[in-house]
Amino acid sequence: MVLSLQGATLSVVIGALAAIIYSLRILVLVERRIARLDINIEKLTRKVLREEILIEREEKAIERQERSITKKLSRSNASKKRAKKSRKPKRRR
């Protein structure tokens, strides 16, 4: 069974179509994997964003506490200075 020129051409065309279909199948599978990777990356970024927001809130609370402590300290230092000024020095004999 010898193939004629038309038969050989037909088999080459069918083989090329089969290769194209197989390549498209592989491309679809790769696309699905990439889509899953994108979804997982989005989930991770959401988690990181939540953690960053929590850290920023804690940082602001700490800064507020620090400011209130420094205000209290500055008030107490100012009152001590006023108390020193109001004391009368002892007379020497």
One Martini backbone bead per residue (centre of mass of N, CA, C, O) as a GRO file, in nm:
protein
   93
    1MET     BB    1   0.083   0.046   0.031
    2VAL     BB    2   0.089   0.327  -0.151
    3LEU     BB    3   0.131   0.659  -0.137
    4SER     BB    4   0.029   0.930  -0.252
    5LEU     BB    5   0.055   1.262  -0.269
    6GLN     BB    6  -0.224   1.310  -0.141
    7GLY     BB    7  -0.189   1.124   0.104
    8ALA     BB    8   0.059   1.263   0.223
    9THR     BB    9  -0.064   1.540   0.255
   10LEU     BB   10  -0.300   1.455   0.434
   11SER     BB   11  -0.123   1.339   0.667
   12VAL     BB   12   0.022   1.605   0.732
   13VAL     BB   13  -0.228   1.774   0.797
   14ILE     BB   14  -0.337   1.591   1.023
   15GLY     BB   15  -0.084   1.607   1.200
   16ALA     BB   16  -0.088   1.915   1.239
   17LEU     BB   17  -0.368   1.928   1.372
   18ALA     BB   18  -0.298   1.747   1.611
   19ALA     BB   19  -0.073   1.930   1.721
   20ILE     BB   20  -0.248   2.179   1.764
   21ILE     BB   21  -0.450   2.053   1.960
   22TYR     BB   22  -0.244   1.968   2.173
   23SER     BB   23  -0.132   2.252   2.227
   24LEU     BB   24  -0.401   2.373   2.323
   25ARG     BB   25  -0.435   2.188   2.562
   26ILE     BB   26  -0.180   2.275   2.709
   27LEU     BB   27  -0.252   2.576   2.726
   28VAL     BB   28  -0.503   2.538   2.902
   29LEU     BB   29  -0.360   2.407   3.143
   30VAL     BB   30  -0.167   2.642   3.199
   31GLU     BB   31  -0.384   2.856   3.242
   32ARG     BB   32  -0.509   2.724   3.491
   33ARG     BB   33  -0.256   2.737   3.668
   34ILE     BB   34  -0.221   3.043   3.657
   35ALA     BB   35  -0.495   3.109   3.781
   36ARG     BB   36  -0.438   2.970   4.051
   37LEU     BB   37  -0.196   3.141   4.123
   38ASP     BB   38  -0.343   3.412   4.127
   39ILE     BB   39  -0.539   3.340   4.352
   40ASN     BB   40  -0.324   3.279   4.568
   41ILE     BB   41  -0.190   3.556   4.562
   42GLU     BB   42  -0.440   3.716   4.647
   43LYS     BB   43  -0.475   3.581   4.920
   44LEU     BB   44  -0.200   3.661   5.034
   45THR     BB   45  -0.233   3.969   5.006
   46ARG     BB   46  -0.474   3.991   5.194
   47LYS     BB   47  -0.332   3.886   5.446
   48VAL     BB   48  -0.108   4.098   5.451
   49LEU     BB   49  -0.293   4.343   5.468
   50ARG     BB   50  -0.424   4.273   5.736
   51GLU     BB   51  -0.161   4.272   5.898
   52GLU     BB   52  -0.080   4.564   5.837
   53ILE     BB   53  -0.324   4.696   5.965
   54LEU     BB   54  -0.274   4.587   6.249
   55ILE     BB   55   0.005   4.711   6.285
   56GLU     BB   56  -0.080   5.006   6.248
   57ARG     BB   57  -0.274   5.017   6.487
   58GLU     BB   58  -0.068   4.943   6.703
   59GLU     BB   59   0.123   5.177   6.644
   60LYS     BB   60  -0.077   5.405   6.709
   61ALA     BB   61  -0.131   5.321   7.000
   62ILE     BB   62   0.161   5.348   7.095
   63GLU     BB   63   0.193   5.647   7.021
   64ARG     BB   64  -0.028   5.750   7.207
   65GLN     BB   65   0.098   5.647   7.467
   66GLU     BB   66   0.361   5.800   7.439
   67ARG     BB   67   0.240   6.086   7.440
   68SER     BB   68   0.104   6.067   7.718
   69ILE     BB   69   0.362   6.017   7.877
   70THR     BB   70   0.515   6.274   7.792
   71LYS     BB   71   0.307   6.469   7.906
   72LYS     BB   72   0.322   6.378   8.198
   73LEU     BB   73   0.622   6.433   8.231
   74SER     BB   74   0.616   6.736   8.161
   75ARG     BB   75   0.423   6.815   8.388
   76SER     BB   76   0.592   6.713   8.626
   77ASN     BB   77   0.842   6.886   8.562
   78ALA     BB   78   0.698   7.161   8.579
   79SER     BB   79   0.602   7.133   8.875
   80LYS     BB   80   0.885   7.104   8.998
   81LYS     BB   81   0.991   7.378   8.907
   82ARG     BB   82   0.780   7.547   9.054
   83ALA     BB   83   0.848   7.440   9.336
   84LYS     BB   84   1.140   7.545   9.343
   85LYS     BB   85   1.073   7.851   9.303
   86SER     BB   86   0.876   7.880   9.558
   87ARG     BB   87   1.100   7.837   9.729
   88LYS     BB   88   1.270   7.936   9.998
   89PRO     BB   89   1.551   8.034  10.096
   90LYS     BB   90   1.776   7.992  10.325
   91ARG     BB   91   1.904   8.142  10.593
   92ARG     BB   92   2.196   8.283  10.684
   93ARG     BB   93   2.411   8.342  10.978
   0.00000   0.00000   0.00000
